[in-house]
């Protein structure tokens, strides 16, 4: 399975999503994470591990041809750059089994989501699903409001959603997936991505 994580808006948890979906799918079959982000965020995250490393392989997009053939029977997760050209966006959207679109429930990020969805409509792509990320805790209702808006407009959206937790920042700083950090909320953080992974794997 080839899963691409993309959005025209930066800062929505795209790299975090790519890394944790790769961590989930690695538990099912060998998984390759291709880092297509211009700042190589996934690669830099993996290099901060101090020897712990990721349970899956990370390569930059220039090495795709070299390594992709080794994962024919496994999974490939692609972390794309923010604000891609229309041509690049069409290519990544059409070249995968599922396009995962992270979306933060706040106004400027929702504007970016709307633009992304418009581009998908223009190219006639329906192999995508929106993943709510950095969802603030109750009593704030930002996440529920965005979900209701997406459902009302028949936009496919994950049942799972990713909470806004410091554990993810710690994971990035330590260069590991969130389940490997010493944080009281790390289990909850990992279970959120695990739930999203299960939705992809089983449906």
SEMIKE-665732 format. One record per atom (N, C-alpha, C): x negated, y negated, z; residue in one letter. Coordinates in steps of 0.02 Angstrom, whole numbers, padded with zeros to 5 digits, always signed. Layout:
% residues N
XYZA ...
% end
This chain:
% residues 203
-00042+00059+00000X +00000+00000+00000X -00044-00062+00000X -00025-00111-00041X -00060-00175-00042X -00014-00228-00013X -00037-00260+00041X +00002-00311+00075X -00038-00376+00072X -00007-00428+00047X -00039-00494+00043X -00006-00541+00092X -00047-00578+00129X -00022-00628+00176X -00036-00697+00146X +00016-00735+00133X +00006-00798+00097X +00055-00851+00119X +00035-00914+00110X +00078-00971+00122X +00045-01033+00092X +00086-01079+00070X +00059-01143+00046X +00039-01187+00105X +00061-01169+00165X +00047-01210+00225X -00006-01176+00266X -00057-01215+00286X -00108-01189+00331X -00085-01192+00403X -00122-01160+00447X -00107-01163+00518X -00046-01125+00540X -00025-01076+00501X +00037-01039+00518X +00022-00968+00544X -00043-00953+00555X -00060-00887+00581X -00072-00836+00526X -00093-00860+00468X -00104-00816+00411X -00160-00766+00424X -00218-00790+00446X -00274-00746+00459X -00259-00700+00518X -00229-00727+00570X -00210-00685+00628X -00164-00629+00606X -00118-00644+00562X -00071-00594+00537X -00107-00541+00496X -00151-00563+00450X -00188-00516+00408X -00229-00468+00451X -00264-00494+00500X -00307-00453+00543X -00266-00402+00582X -00210-00423+00609X -00172-00377+00652X -00130-00327+00612X -00109-00346+00553X -00078-00296+00510X -00129-00244+00488X -00191-00268+00473X -00244-00221+00455X -00259-00174+00514X -00260-00201+00574X -00272-00159+00633X -00218-00106+00642X -00156-00125+00628X -00101-00077+00633X -00107-00023+00580X -00117-00043+00517X -00118+00006+00463X -00179+00050+00465X -00233+00026+00495X -00292+00068+00504X -00276+00129+00546X -00227+00124+00590X -00207+00180+00632X -00168+00232+00592X -00145+00213+00532X -00107+00259+00489X -00151+00289+00434X -00197+00249+00408X -00241+00271+00354X -00297+00220+00347X -00354+00239+00315X -00408+00191+00307X -00383+00126+00274X -00403+00070+00303X -00377+00005+00282X -00434-00044+00268X -00427-00081+00214X -00475-00132+00193X -00442-00200+00198X -00477-00247+00229X -00453-00317+00231X -00496-00358+00184X -00464-00386+00134X -00499-00429+00086X -00489-00502+00106X -00543-00536+00118X -00542-00606+00141X -00546-00652+00080X -00488-00679+00060X -00486-00724+00004X -00481-00797+00024X -00486-00810+00089X -00482-00878+00115X -00547-00915+00100X -00543-00975+00076X -00603-01012+00056X -00650-01023+00115X -00624-01027+00176X -00669-01036+00234X -00688-00970+00266X -00666-00914+00236X -00685-00847+00259X -00667-00837+00333X -00606-00854+00351X -00585-00852+00421X -00586-00781+00449X -00562-00732+00410X -00562-00662+00434X -00633-00637+00443X -00677-00653+00396X -00746-00631+00401X -00780-00661+00462X -00769-00725+00474X -00800-00759+00532X -00773-00730+00597X -00708-00715+00598X -00678-00683+00657X -00714-00618+00672X -00723-00577+00621X -00754-00511+00631X -00827-00516+00653X -00861-00569+00634X -00932-00576+00651X -00944-00601+00722X -00890-00622+00755X -00897-00646+00824X -00889-00589+00875X -00892-00527+00852X -00873-00471+00895X -00927-00449+00944X -00989-00473+00936X -01043-00452+00981X -01050-00376+00985X -01044-00345+00926X -01054-00272+00924X -00991-00231+00929X -00936-00262+00952X -00874-00223+00959X -00845-00206+00890X -00844-00256+00846X -00821-00245+00778X -00747-00233+00771X -00725-00232+00709X -00656-00216+00692X -00651-00141+00678X -00593-00112+00686X -00585-00041+00669X -00575-00029+00594X -00577-00083+00555X -00568-00079+00483X -00621-00122+00449X -00630-00111+00384X -00682-00148+00347X -00655-00214+00322X -00697-00266+00325X -00680-00333+00299X -00731-00351+00246X -00706-00370+00187X -00750-00393+00133X -00721-00457+00103X -00763-00497+00071X -00735-00556+00038X -00711-00536-00032X -00672-00580-00062X -00638-00563-00125X -00686-00545-00182X -00748-00569-00179X -00797-00554-00232X -00817-00480-00231X -00803-00445-00176X -00820-00375-00170X -00761-00328-00180X -00704-00357-00202X -00643-00317-00209X -00653-00256-00254X -00680-00267-00313X -00688-00212-00361X -00733-00157-00333X -00783-00176-00295X -00831-00128-00268X -00799-00082-00216X -00756-00110-00173X -00730-00072-00117X -00658-00046-00125X -00618-00080-00165X -00547-00062-00168X -00535+00010-00189X -00578+00036-00234X -00568+00105-00257X -00574+00156-00201X -00608+00137-00147X -00616+00183-00090X -00552+00188-00049X -00504+00143-00061X -00444+00140-00020X -00381+00156-00060X -00389+00194-00114X -00332+00212-00156X -00279+00250-00115X -00302+00291-00069X -00255+00329-00027X -00244+00297+00041X -00265+00235+00048X -00256+00200+00111X -00217+00136+00101X -00239+00082+00134X -00203+00019+00131X -00252-00038+00119X -00228-00090+00085X -00267-00150+00074X -00226-00210+00097X -00255-00249+00141X -00224-00311+00165X -00264-00369+00138X -00230-00419+00109X -00265-00476+00079X -00247-00540+00116X -00299-00573+00142X -00291-00638+00174X -00307-00691+00122X -00258-00731+00103X -00268-00779+00049X -00284-00849+00076X -00305-00893+00031X -00318-00962+00052X -00253-01000+00059X -00254-01051+00102X -00196-01094+00109X -00192-01140+00048X -00131-01160+00031X -00119-01206-00025X -00152-01182-00090X -00136-01122-00112X -00165-01097-00175X -00137-01133-00235X -00170-01128-00292X -00143-01154-00354X -00082-01112-00373X -00040-01140-00415X +00019-01102-00436X +00001-01037-00471X -00053-01040-00510X -00076-00980-00545X -00100-00927-00496X -00141-00948-00447X -00166-00901-00397X -00109-00871-00357X -00060-00913-00340X -00004-00889-00300X +00036-00837-00338X +00048-00849-00402X +00083-00801-00443X +00046-00734-00445X -00019-00738-00452X -00060-00677-00457X -00057-00636-00392X -00064-00670-00335X -00063-00632-00272X +00007-00606-00257X +00058-00644-00277X +00127-00621-00264X +00145-00561-00307X +00123-00561-00369X +00140-00507-00414X +00094-00446-00408X +00036-00456-00375X -00012-00402-00370X -00010-00362-00306X +00046-00365-00270X +00050-00329-00207X +00118-00294-00200X +00121-00248-00153X +00184-00213-00139X +00230-00256-00096X +00200-00296-00052X +00239-00340-00009X +00199-00403+00006X +00232-00460-00001X +00203-00524+00018X +00231-00544+00085X +00187-00552+00134X +00208-00573+00201X +00195-00648+00207X +00247-00685+00225X +00242-00758+00229X +00249-00780+00302X +00193-00795+00336X +00199-00819+00405X +00231-00888+00406X +00272-00900+00456X +00307-00965+00461X +00313-00985+00534X +00289-01045+00549X +00295-01072+00617X +00358-01113+00622X +00399-01103+00673X +00462-01140+00679X +00452-01212+00703X +00423-01253+00661X +00419-01325+00674X +00422-01360+00607X +00441-01423+00606X +00464-01457+00546X +00414-01456+00488X +00351-01477+00499X +00304-01480+00443X +00290-01410+00416X +00286-01360+00460X +00274-01292+00437X +00334-01265+00398X +00394-01284+00420X +00454-01263+00384X +00457-01294+00315X +00432-01355+00307X +00427-01385+00241X +00382-01343+00196X +00327-01319+00224X +00281-01276+00185X +00314-01211+00167X +00354-01183+00213X +00390-01121+00199X +00440-01131+00142X +00476-01187+00145X +00525-01201+00092X +00491-01205+00024X +00434-01238+00022X +00397-01243-00041X +00375-01175-00066X +00350-01133-00020X +00328-01066-00037X +00386-01025-00066X +00443-01029-00034X +00502-00992-00057X +00525-01017-00125X +00520-01082-00136X +00539-01109-00202X +00494-01081-00257X +00430-01075-00243X +00384-01048-00292X +00399-00974-00306X +00417-00937-00255X +00435-00867-00265X +00498-00861-00307X +00544-00906-00297X +00606-00906-00337X +00590-00921-00410X +00544-00968-00420X +00526-00988-00488X +00495-00930-00527X +00455-00888-00494X +00423-00833-00529X +00464-00769-00526X +00522-00773-00492X +00567-00715-00490X +00541-00658-00448X +00504-00673-00395X +00477-00621-00352X +00521-00612-00290X +00541-00549-00278X +00583-00536-00219X +00550-00485-00172X +00486-00471-00183X +00450-00424-00140X +00413-00463-00085X +00451-00495-00042X +00421-00535+00011X +00465-00532+00073X +00434-00551+00129X +00472-00555+00192X +00438-00608+00236X +00478-00649+00268X +00452-00702+00311X +00441-00674+00381X +00383-00692+00410X +00367-00672+00479X +00361-00734+00522X +00405-00740+00571X +00401-00798+00617X +00341-00790+00662X +00298-00841+00664X +00237-00839+00704X +00235-00899+00751X +00192-00893+00802X +00183-00947+00850X +00251-00971+00878X +00294-00923+00891X +00361-00939+00915X +00358-00961+00988X +00382-01020+01004X +00378-01044+01074X +00426-01006+01119X +00410-01003+01183X +00453-00966+01230X +00518-01001+01244X +00565-00964+01271X +00628-00994+01294X +00612-01040+01352X +00651-01093+01363X +00717-01105+01334X +00717-01138+01265X +00658-01149+01235X +00657-01179+01168X +00689-01131+01118X +00725-01159+01071X +00763-01117+01024X +00739-01125+00952X +00679-01152+00943X +00653-01164+00876X +00652-01101+00834X +00628-01047+00863X +00624-00984+00827X +00693-00958+00806X +00739-00960+00852X +00807-00936+00838X +00840-00979+00784X +00827-01043+00785X +00857-01088+00735X +00829-01074+00665X +00763-01063+00660X +00734-01048+00596X +00758-00981+00570X +00762-00932+00614X +00786-00866+00595X +00858-00871+00568X +00900-00908+00603X +00970-00915+00582X +00974-00948+00513X +00931-00998+00502X +00931-01031+00437X +00911-00984+00381X +00860-00942+00394X +00837-00894+00343X +00890-00842+00329X +00921-00816+00381X +00973-00765+00373X +01032-00794+00334X +01051-00855+00352X +01107-00887+00319X +01095-00896+00244X +01032-00904+00225X +01015-00914+00155X +00990-00849+00121X +01003-00793+00154X +00986-00727+00127X +00912-00720+00112X +00870-00750+00154X +00797-00743+00148X +00775-00684+00190X +00741-00635+00161X +00719-00578+00201X +00670-00599+00256X +00683-00578+00316X +00642-00598+00374X +00631-00537+00419X +00572-00532+00446X +00557-00478+00494X +00601-00485+00556X +00622-00429+00582X +00655-00429+00648X +00604-00448+00701X +00543-00422+00694X +00489-00439+00740X +00470-00512+00732X +00446-00542+00786X +00419-00610+00782X +00359-00615+00828X +00314-00660+00811X +00251-00664+00847X +00252-00723+00895X +00246-00709+00960X +00249-00764+01009X +00186-00807+01008X +00193-00868+01031X +00137-00914+01035X +00100-00900+01101X +00045-00862+01097X +00010-00841+01157X -00065-00857+01153X -00094-00877+01209X -00165-00892+01212X -00207-00830+01197X -00179-00772+01208X -00216-00709+01196X -00243-00706+01125X -00207-00735+01077X -00232-00734+01008X -00294-00778+01000X -00295-00835+01035X -00354-00878+01033X -00414-00842+01063X -00403-00805+01117X -00456-00767+01149X -00482-00713+01102X -00436-00681+01067X -00456-00629+01020X -00500-00657+00965X -00481-00715+00939X -00521-00747+00887X -00591-00765+00913X -00594-00792+00974X -00657-00813+01003X -00703-00753+01015X -00674-00696+01032X -00713-00636+01047X -00726-00593+00985X -00691-00608+00930X -00702-00571+00869X -00672-00502+00869X -00615-00494+00902X -00582-00428+00907X -00507-00437+00895X -00471-00382+00881X -00398-00385+00881X -00373-00401+00951X -00313-00426+00956X -00288-00451+01020X -00282-00396+01072X -00271-00334+01052X -00264-00281+01102X -00329-00268+01141X -00385-00295+01116X -00450-00282+01147X -00471-00337+01196X -00431-00388+01205X -00451-00442+01250X -00422-00431+01320X -00456-00460+01368X -00435-00456+01438X -00387-00514+01452X -00324-00502+01441X -00273-00554+01451X -00208-00520+01470X -00173-00547+01518X -00113-00516+01543X -00059-00510+01488X -00063-00553+01437X -00012-00552+01384X -00037-00519+01320X -00096-00490+01322X -00124-00459+01262X -00080-00401+01238X -00053-00362+01284X -00010-00305+01266X +00052-00330+01228X +00083-00382+01253X +00142-00410+01220X +00124-00437+01151X +00066-00470+01146X +00044-00498+01083X +00034-00443+01031X +00000-00389+01051X -00012-00333+01005X +00054-00298+00986X +00097-00288+01033X +00161-00254+01019X +00202-00292+00968X +00196-00358+00967X +00233-00398+00918X +00209-00382+00847X +00144-00379+00837X +00118-00362+00770X +00129-00288+00755X +00125-00247+00806X +00139-00176+00796X +00211-00166+00771X +00256-00203+00798X +00327-00199+00776X +00334-00221+00704X +00298-00275+00685X +00300-00298+00615X +00271-00245+00569X +00216-00214+00590X +00186-00161+00550X +00233-00103+00540X +00268-00084+00592X +00316-00029+00588X +00372-00045+00538X +00394-00107+00538X +00447-00127+00491X +00423-00118+00419X +00360-00134+00406X +00333-00126+00339X +00326-00051+00322X +00298-00014+00369X +00283+00056+00356X +00346+00098+00347X +00399+00079+00381X +00459+00120+00381X +00517+00089+00342X +00502+00037+00303X +00559+00010+00267X +00544-00042+00216X 
% end
